[in-house]
Amino acid sequence: MLTHKLHMSGGDSKYKGRSYSLGRAGERLGNFMSQESTYNICNRFLIEKMATPLNETCATLERSLRERVPPLLTDLYQFTMAYAYWRAGRHNEPAVFELFFRDNPFGGGFSLFAGLSDCLLFLLNFRFTSEDVEYLRSVLPVDTDPDFFTYLKGLDCSAVSISAVAEGTVVFARVPLMEVSGPLAVVQLLETSLLCLVNYSSLVCTNAARFRLAAGPERRLLEMGLRRAQGPDGGLTASRYTHIGGFDLTSNALAGHLFGIPVAGTMAHSYVTSFSSLEEVWPQILAPCDGGDPIDFMCLVKGWLGHVCQLLGAKPQGVREGELAAFLSYAIAYPRNFLPVIDSYSVGCSGLLCFCAVALALCELKYQPLGVRLDSGDLCRQSVEVRHAFRECSKRFSVPAFESFIIVGTNSVSEQSLVELSKRDNEIDVVGVGTHLVTCTSQPSLGCVYKLVEVRGRPRMKLSEDPEKSTLPGRKAIYRLLDTEGHPQMDLICLSEEPAPKVGVPLNCHPLGLDKAALSIMPAKVTSLRSDVFSYGKITLPLCSATESRVCAQSSLQALYPHHKRLQEPEPYRVAVSERVHSLVSDIKMGNSKGSNFLLSI
């Protein structure tokens, strides 16, 4: 296994000297990515090409978030409720909301929590401009008291506090991921925006984690869904959170700039098909890598093409002149970054032959080509045939570089097709995924909700004819109970004033779900799942970079038992409430069923 140290000038010192493992395909990974490498040519593919972390400053992210998610990005009824609270003099009552989801997505056994950093930056910059207030004045009912708009101008989150699960943590249905406390009107106004920031981020991050599980730990994954995403913000969000979920690279240049995600890409079919003749290639010369006078590169490639056709038993007349011209032109432009798509016409009759001829010419001039991309047909079969051709060229022409070429596969890859690909013989080093990843085709929404659980220190509960939609009342503490091997065993929801569970001490609890019997459990280790991240208008913990959140996500997933991570029919993870929470729910339900006598006083 090949490992490199990352050395970067400038930027955040936390990135300096960090080691990154390239895995099984490391020997074949080259400079498929942007910028020029200072490392060995054969290892130019991964993290050393990360955009400078200096770009991922808090100021840059704040500016981006402020432009994408202003306070006005919410539902109108948040303002009508806030006005009604204000009109009744209740707007400053202390209140607590919780954010959670009811079902694990994609029929799976887990989710990854994401979007926290965006939520914190949103809260930090939450204030209405004069223009915002004037717009609200024009759309709210005409009998709205003008003083309410003066109140809105002075609103911020200086009285708001949040505790939350760490970004990238494995989480489960019904567990409160965020607790938002503060003045009733303000925390009500935050609802839609916080849900918007968490719902898709967590969903696409979880989808990426499932793709990573399907691909296995060693194959590199490239996110390339920007053109298929639901708008520019959807594309940018997808690039960031699929990286956290387990993807190694993105094609999204802006995501690389903002979040420090490694970017990758070379050419599309349009580049290849734009050429029709060798006469379009200019210049036609290329200087050797180690210096010296330029040589006639086209002539050199033509010579190698004849040898390749003879070796592989191909007919020279099947080669497309335009495809050869495209490869020549690109190789002259980027002799150290040559990785063309080879299926614009026919892989076996033209694309592969053209690549091998150009690659042999580059190797003769001491350059290191990178490999090829396959974008149609049977990727597994074609990758095996292409690898065989590379080995034949390496053996016949004594060019060891052909053994290290990478093969990138892209062709409407889904989770299921990735599972099938992993079961079949193939030689694909990198898989590019777009549509099925960023659009989350098998489930369009995570379904996070934001529910009131306390007002003025008194617990509040939503009762529903659908028991699954009932909420859990009161402020809470969330604990993850681990077994002796450090694997998550159960998440326990307690009231905030309860003492934390103790290691080695049995406790009684009630699993969530209909007709679940009470049980006793003795934890080997207990961790608090949430921490204070925002206190009275200030972020209290350093914001995590995409790279740091990615490390958290992969570590959290690794700790989870395999039967909870199965892509199909996983074993449900246990979530339970303490006896005190269970009793509180029962008391509220019983009190509600008795009705109220307030009408009798009329």
C-alpha positions in Angstrom: 0.0 0.0 0.0 1.4 3.4 -1.0 1.2 6.4 1.3 2.2 10.0 0.8 2.8 12.9 3.0 1.0 16.0 2.1 3.1 19.1 2.2 1.5 22.4 1.4 2.7 26.0 1.5 0.5 28.5 3.3 -3.0 27.6 4.4 -4.1 25.9 7.6 -1.3 24.1 9.4 -3.7 21.3 10.3 -3.2 20.0 6.7 0.6 20.0 6.8 2.3 16.6 7.0 -1.0 14.6 7.0 -0.7 11.1 5.6 -3.2 9.8 3.0 -3.4 6.1 1.9 -3.8 5.5 -1.8 -4.9 1.9 -1.4 -4.6 -1.0 -3.9 -5.0 1.3 -6.9 -2.3 3.7 -5.6 0.4 2.5 -7.9 -1.8 3.4 -10.9 -3.1 6.8 -9.7 -1.6 9.7 -11.6 -2.2 13.4 -12.3 -5.9 13.1 -13.3 -6.4 16.1 -11.1 -5.8 19.8 -11.5 -2.4 21.6 -10.9 1.1 20.3 -11.2 2.5 17.8 -8.8 5.8 18.0 -6.9 5.8 14.3 -6.3 6.7 11.3 -8.4 4.8 11.3 -11.7 3.2 7.9 -11.1 1.5 9.1 -7.9 -0.2 12.3 -9.0 -3.8 11.4 -8.6 -5.0 12.1 -5.1 -4.7 14.4 -2.1 -1.6 16.3 -3.1 -3.9 18.1 -5.6 -6.3 19.4 -3.0 -7.2 23.0 -3.4 -5.2 25.1 -0.9 -7.0 25.0 2.5 -6.4 28.8 2.7 -9.6 29.1 0.6 -11.6 27.3 3.3 -11.6 30.2 5.7 -14.5 31.0 7.9 -14.9 34.4 6.1 -15.2 32.7 2.7 -17.7 30.1 4.0 -19.7 32.8 5.8 -20.0 34.9 2.7 -21.1 32.0 0.6 -23.6 30.9 3.1 -25.0 34.4 3.6 -25.6 34.7 -0.1 -27.2 31.3 -0.4 -29.3 31.3 2.8 -30.5 34.7 3.9 -33.0 34.8 6.8 -35.8 35.5 4.3 -35.3 32.0 2.9 -38.2 30.6 5.0 -41.9 29.9 4.9 -44.3 32.8 5.2 -46.2 31.2 8.0 -43.1 31.5 10.2 -43.6 35.3 10.2 -47.4 35.1 10.8 -46.7 32.8 13.8 -43.9 35.1 15.0 -46.3 38.1 14.8 -49.0 36.3 16.7 -46.5 35.4 19.5 -45.4 39.1 19.5 -48.9 40.4 19.5 -49.7 38.2 22.5 -46.6 39.2 24.3 -45.2 35.7 24.2 -42.3 36.2 21.8 -39.6 36.2 24.5 -40.9 33.1 26.3 -38.0 30.5 26.5 -38.7 27.7 24.2 -36.9 24.5 23.0 -37.2 22.8 19.6 -35.7 19.5 18.4 -34.7 18.4 14.9 -34.8 14.8 14.0 -36.0 12.4 11.3 -38.5 9.5 11.6 -37.1 6.8 9.3 -33.7 5.8 8.2 -33.3 6.7 4.5 -33.0 4.3 1.5 -34.4 1.4 3.4 -31.1 1.3 5.3 -30.1 1.0 8.9 -28.4 4.4 9.5 -27.9 8.0 8.3 -25.0 10.4 8.5 -25.7 13.8 10.2 -24.5 16.7 8.0 -25.1 20.4 7.5 -24.2 21.5 11.0 -21.5 23.9 9.9 -23.9 25.6 7.5 -26.5 25.9 10.3 -24.0 27.6 12.7 -22.9 30.1 10.0 -26.5 30.8 9.2 -27.3 31.5 12.9 -24.2 33.7 13.2 -25.4 35.9 10.4 -29.1 35.9 11.1 -30.5 39.4 10.9 -33.0 41.1 8.6 -32.0 43.9 6.3 -34.2 47.0 5.8 -35.0 45.7 2.4 -36.1 42.3 3.9 -38.4 44.1 6.4 -40.0 46.3 3.8 -40.7 43.2 1.7 -42.4 41.5 4.6 -44.4 44.7 5.2 -45.8 44.3 1.7 -46.8 40.7 2.0 -48.1 40.3 5.5 -51.7 41.2 6.2 -52.4 44.9 6.2 -53.6 44.9 9.8 -50.1 43.8 11.0 -49.0 46.3 13.7 -46.2 48.5 12.3 -44.2 48.1 15.5 -43.7 44.4 14.6 -41.5 45.4 11.7 -39.4 47.5 14.1 -39.1 44.4 16.2 -37.9 42.3 13.2 -35.2 44.8 12.4 -33.6 44.2 15.8 -33.7 40.4 15.7 -30.6 38.2 15.8 -29.6 35.0 17.4 -27.8 36.5 20.4 -30.2 34.7 22.8 -30.2 31.3 20.9 -28.2 28.2 21.9 -27.8 24.9 20.2 -26.5 21.5 21.2 -26.0 19.0 18.4 -24.4 15.8 17.2 -21.0 16.2 15.6 -21.1 16.5 11.8 -20.4 13.2 10.1 -21.7 11.1 13.0 -23.8 8.0 12.3 -27.3 8.7 13.5 -30.6 6.9 13.7 -34.3 7.6 13.3 -36.1 9.4 16.2 -32.9 10.5 17.9 -32.9 14.3 18.4 -29.9 15.6 16.3 -30.1 19.2 17.3 -31.7 21.0 20.2 -32.5 24.7 19.5 -33.4 26.9 22.5 -34.1 30.6 22.8 -36.9 33.2 22.6 -40.0 31.5 21.2 -40.5 33.8 18.2 -36.9 33.6 17.1 -36.5 29.8 17.4 -39.8 29.5 15.5 -38.4 31.7 12.7 -35.3 29.4 12.4 -37.3 26.2 11.6 -37.5 26.1 7.8 -34.0 27.3 7.2 -32.4 24.8 9.6 -34.5 22.0 8.1 -33.4 23.1 4.6 -29.7 23.1 5.6 -29.8 19.6 7.3 -32.3 17.6 5.2 -30.5 17.4 1.8 -27.0 17.5 3.3 -27.7 14.5 5.5 -29.5 12.6 2.8 -26.8 13.0 0.1 -24.1 12.4 2.6 -25.8 9.1 3.6 -26.3 8.2 -0.1 -22.5 8.7 -0.6 -21.8 6.5 2.4 -23.9 3.7 0.8 -22.0 4.1 -2.5 -18.8 3.8 -0.6 -20.0 0.6 1.2 -21.0 -0.8 -2.2 -17.7 0.1 -3.8 -15.5 -1.2 -0.9 -12.7 0.7 0.8 -10.1 0.7 -1.9 -11.7 1.8 -5.1 -11.6 5.6 -5.6 -14.9 7.4 -6.1 -15.4 10.6 -8.1 -18.5 12.7 -7.6 -19.5 14.3 -11.0 -23.1 15.2 -10.5 -23.1 19.0 -10.8 -24.8 19.1 -14.2 -27.5 16.7 -12.9 -28.1 18.4 -9.6 -31.2 20.3 -8.5 -29.8 23.7 -9.2 -26.4 25.3 -8.4 -26.8 25.2 -4.7 -27.9 21.5 -4.9 -24.8 20.8 -6.9 -22.4 22.6 -4.5 -24.0 21.0 -1.4 -23.8 17.6 -3.0 -20.1 18.0 -3.8 -19.3 18.9 -0.2 -21.4 16.3 1.6 -20.7 13.4 -0.8 -17.0 14.0 0.0 -17.8 13.8 3.8 -19.8 10.6 3.0 -16.9 8.8 1.4 -16.2 10.1 -2.1 -12.6 11.0 -2.8 -12.9 13.5 -5.6 -15.2 16.0 -7.2 -15.5 17.5 -10.7 -16.9 20.7 -9.1 -14.3 23.4 -9.3 -16.1 25.7 -7.0 -16.4 23.0 -4.3 -12.7 22.5 -4.6 -12.1 26.2 -4.1 -14.6 26.6 -1.2 -14.1 23.4 0.7 -10.7 22.1 -0.2 -12.0 18.9 -1.9 -9.6 17.3 -4.4 -10.9 18.1 -8.0 -10.5 15.9 -11.0 -11.3 15.8 -14.7 -9.8 15.8 -18.2 -12.1 15.7 -21.3 -15.6 15.0 -22.6 -16.8 13.3 -25.7 -17.5 16.8 -27.2 -13.7 17.5 -27.2 -13.1 14.2 -29.1 -15.8 14.7 -31.6 -14.9 18.3 -32.3 -11.9 17.0 -34.3 -12.2 15.4 -37.7 -8.7 15.6 -39.2 -5.1 15.5 -38.3 -4.8 18.8 -40.0 -6.5 20.4 -37.0 -3.7 19.4 -34.7 -1.5 22.4 -33.9 1.2 22.6 -32.8 2.4 19.2 -33.9 5.7 19.3 -32.0 6.5 18.5 -28.3 9.7 18.9 -26.4 11.0 15.9 -24.3 10.1 16.0 -20.6 13.8 16.2 -19.6 14.5 19.0 -22.0 15.9 19.2 -25.5 14.7 20.3 -28.9 11.0 19.7 -29.8 10.3 16.8 -32.1 7.5 16.0 -34.6 5.1 14.4 -32.1 2.5 13.6 -34.8 5.1 11.6 -36.8 6.2 9.8 -33.7 2.6 8.8 -32.8 1.8 7.6 -36.3 4.8 5.3 -36.1 3.6 3.8 -32.8 0.1 3.4 -34.1 1.3 0.9 -36.7 3.1 -1.1 -34.0 0.0 -1.1 -31.7 -2.3 -2.2 -34.5 0.0 -5.1 -35.3 0.4 -6.1 -31.7 -3.4 -6.1 -30.9 -4.4 -7.5 -34.3 -6.4 -4.4 -35.2 -7.1 -2.9 -38.6 -5.5 0.6 -39.1 -8.4 1.6 -41.3 -10.7 1.3 -38.3 -9.0 4.1 -36.5 -10.9 7.4 -36.5 -8.7 10.2 -37.7 -10.6 12.8 -35.6 -10.2 10.7 -32.4 -6.5 10.4 -33.0 -6.3 14.1 -33.7 -8.1 14.9 -30.4 -5.8 12.7 -28.4 -2.7 14.2 -30.1 -3.9 17.7 -29.4 -4.7 17.1 -25.8 -1.4 15.2 -25.2 0.5 18.1 -26.6 -1.4 20.5 -24.4 -1.2 18.4 -21.2 1.6 15.7 -21.7 1.6 15.1 -17.9 -2.2 14.8 -17.6 -3.2 12.6 -20.4 -6.3 10.6 -19.6 -8.8 10.6 -22.5 -12.3 9.2 -22.8 -11.8 6.3 -25.3 -15.4 5.3 -26.2 -16.5 8.2 -28.4 -16.6 5.8 -31.4 -15.3 2.3 -30.7 -13.0 1.3 -27.8 -11.5 -1.7 -29.5 -11.4 -0.4 -33.1 -10.2 3.1 -32.4 -10.1 4.6 -29.0 -7.8 2.1 -27.3 -5.5 2.0 -30.3 -5.2 5.8 -30.4 -4.5 6.0 -26.7 -1.8 3.4 -26.7 0.0 5.0 -29.7 -0.1 8.5 -28.0 0.9 7.1 -24.6 3.8 5.2 -26.1 5.0 8.4 -27.8 4.7 10.3 -24.5 6.6 7.6 -22.7 9.4 7.8 -25.3 9.7 11.4 -24.5 9.9 10.5 -20.7 6.3 11.7 -19.9 4.0 9.6 -17.7 0.5 9.2 -19.2 -2.3 8.6 -16.7 -4.9 6.2 -18.2 -8.3 6.1 -19.8 -12.0 6.7 -19.1 -14.7 4.3 -20.2 -18.2 5.8 -20.4 -20.5 3.3 -22.1 -21.1 -0.4 -22.6 -20.1 -3.2 -20.3 -17.5 -1.4 -18.1 -16.3 -4.6 -16.4 -15.6 -6.5 -19.6 -14.1 -3.5 -21.4 -11.8 -2.7 -18.4 -10.4 -6.2 -18.5 -9.8 -6.0 -22.2 -8.1 -2.6 -21.9 -5.9 -3.8 -19.0 -4.9 -6.8 -21.1 -3.9 -4.4 -23.9 -1.9 -2.3 -21.5 0.0 -5.3 -20.3 0.7 -6.6 -23.8 2.1 -3.1 -24.7 4.2 -3.1 -21.6 5.6 -6.5 -22.3 6.2 -6.1 -26.1 7.6 -2.6 -26.0 9.3 -2.8 -22.6 7.4 0.2 -21.2 6.7 -0.5 -17.5 4.5 2.7 -17.3 1.7 0.8 -19.0 1.3 -1.4 -15.9 0.4 1.7 -13.8 -2.3 3.3 -15.9 -5.6 3.8 -14.2 -9.0 3.0 -15.7 -11.9 5.3 -14.8 -15.4 4.0 -15.3 -18.5 6.3 -15.7 -21.8 5.3 -17.1 -25.0 6.2 -15.1 -23.6 4.3 -12.1 -26.2 3.5 -9.4 -25.8 1.9 -6.0 -27.0 -1.4 -7.4 -24.8 -1.3 -10.5 -21.8 -0.6 -8.2 -22.6 -3.6 -6.1 -22.8 -5.7 -9.2 -19.5 -4.2 -10.5 -17.8 -5.1 -7.3 -18.9 -8.8 -7.7 -17.6 -9.1 -11.2 -14.0 -9.3 -12.5 -13.0 -5.8 -13.5 -9.9 -3.6 -13.7 -11.6 -0.3 -12.8 -9.6 1.9 -10.4 -11.9 4.9 -10.2 -15.7 5.1 -10.5 -17.4 8.4 -11.4 -21.0 8.8 -10.2 -23.4 11.6 -11.0 -27.2 11.4 -11.4 -28.0 8.6 -9.0 -25.7 10.1 -6.3 -26.7 13.8 -6.2 -30.4 13.4 -7.0 -30.8 10.5 -4.5 -33.1 8.8 -7.0 -34.3 6.1 -4.6 -35.5 8.6 -1.9 -35.9 12.3 -2.6 -36.0 13.6 1.0 -34.8 12.6 4.4 -37.9 14.0 6.0 -36.3 15.8 9.0 -38.8 17.6 11.3 -38.5 20.4 13.8 -40.8 20.0 16.8 -41.5 22.0 20.0 -40.7 20.1 23.2 -40.7 22.8 25.9 -42.1 26.3 26.6 -41.4 28.2 29.8 -39.8 25.1 31.3 -42.9 23.0 30.7 -42.7 19.9 28.4 -44.7 20.0 25.2 -45.8 17.0 23.1 -47.5 16.5 19.8 -50.2 13.9 20.0 -51.2 12.3 16.7 -53.7 9.8 15.4 -50.6 8.3 13.8 -48.6 7.2 16.8 -45.3 7.3 14.8 -45.8 11.1 14.4 -46.1 11.7 18.1 -43.2 13.6 19.6 -41.2 13.1 22.8 -41.7 15.9 25.3 -39.1 17.8 27.4 -35.4 18.8 27.1 -33.2 15.8 26.6 -29.8 14.3 26.8 -28.7 11.7 24.3 -26.3 8.9 25.1 -24.7 6.2 22.9 -24.1 3.0 24.8 -21.2 0.9 23.5 -20.4 -2.7 24.0 -17.0 -4.1 25.3 -15.5 -3.9 21.7 -16.5 -0.2 21.3 -19.4 -0.9 18.9 -22.6 1.2 19.2 -25.2 -0.9 21.0 -28.1 1.4 21.6 -28.9 5.2 21.7 -30.7 6.2 24.9 -32.9 9.3 25.1 -33.1 10.7 28.6 -34.5 13.9 30.2 -31.8 16.5 30.5 -32.0 16.5 34.3 -31.5 12.8 34.6 -28.0 11.5 35.7 -26.0 9.9 32.8 -26.0 6.1 32.5 -23.1 4.5 34.4 -20.7 2.0 33.0 -21.4 -1.5 34.4 -24.7 -0.5 36.0 -27.8 -2.1 34.6 -30.6 0.3 33.5 -34.1 -0.2 32.4 -35.4 1.4 29.2 -38.1 1.3 26.6 -37.2 0.8 22.9 -39.0 3.1 20.5 -41.7 1.5 18.4 -45.1 0.0 18.8 -45.5 -2.8 21.3 -41.8 -2.9 22.2 -41.3 -4.5 25.6 -39.1 -2.9 28.2 -35.6 -4.2 28.6 -32.6 -4.0 30.9 -29.1 -3.2 29.5 -25.6 -2.8 31.1 -23.4 -0.5 29.0 -19.6 -1.2 28.8 -19.0 2.4 27.7 -21.2 5.5 27.6 -20.7 8.6 25.4 -22.8 11.8 25.3 -23.9 12.1 21.7 -24.5 15.9 21.6 -22.4 18.9 22.7 -23.0 22.6 22.9 -22.0 24.1 19.6 -23.7 27.6 19.7 -24.2 29.6 22.9 -26.0 32.9 23.1 -25.0 34.0 19.6 -21.5 32.6 19.5 -20.1 29.4 17.9 -18.5 27.6 20.7 -16.5 24.9 18.8 -14.2 25.3 15.8 -16.0 24.7 12.5 -14.9 21.4 10.9 -13.5 21.4 7.4 -14.9 18.9 4.9 -11.9 16.8 5.4 -12.3 16.7 9.2 -16.0 15.8 8.9 -15.1 13.1 6.4 -12.7 11.5 8.9 -15.4 11.6 11.6 -17.9 10.0 9.2 -15.6 7.2 8.2 -14.6 6.5 11.8 -18.2 6.5 12.9 -19.2 4.1 10.1 -16.3 1.8 10.9 -17.4 1.5 14.5 -20.9 0.3 13.4 -21.5 -3.4 13.3 -21.7 -4.8 9.7 -25.3 -6.0 10.2 -26.4 -2.4 10.8 -24.6 -1.3 7.6 -26.0 -3.9 5.2 -27.4 -2.1 2.1 -30.4 -4.5 2.0 -32.4 -5.7 5.0 -30.1 -4.4 7.7 -30.7 -5.3 11.3 -32.5 -2.4 13.0 -30.4 -0.4 15.5 -32.0 0.0 18.9 -33.1 3.4 20.1 -34.8 3.6 23.5 -36.1 6.1 26.0 -35.4 6.1 29.7 -38.1 5.2 32.2 -38.6 8.9 33.1 -39.2 9.8 29.5 -41.6 6.9 29.1 -43.4 7.9 32.3 -43.7 11.6 31.1 -45.2 10.5 27.8 -47.7 8.3 29.6 -48.6 11.1 32.0 -49.2 13.6 29.2 -51.3 11.1 27.2 -53.3 10.3 30.3 -53.9 14.0 31.1 -55.0 14.7 27.6 -57.4 11.8 27.5 -59.1 13.1 30.7 -60.0 16.3 28.8 -60.1 19.8 30.3 -62.7 21.6 32.4 -61.8 25.1 31.3 -65.2 25.5 29.5 -67.1 24.8 32.7 -65.9 28.1 34.1 -67.8 30.1 31.4 
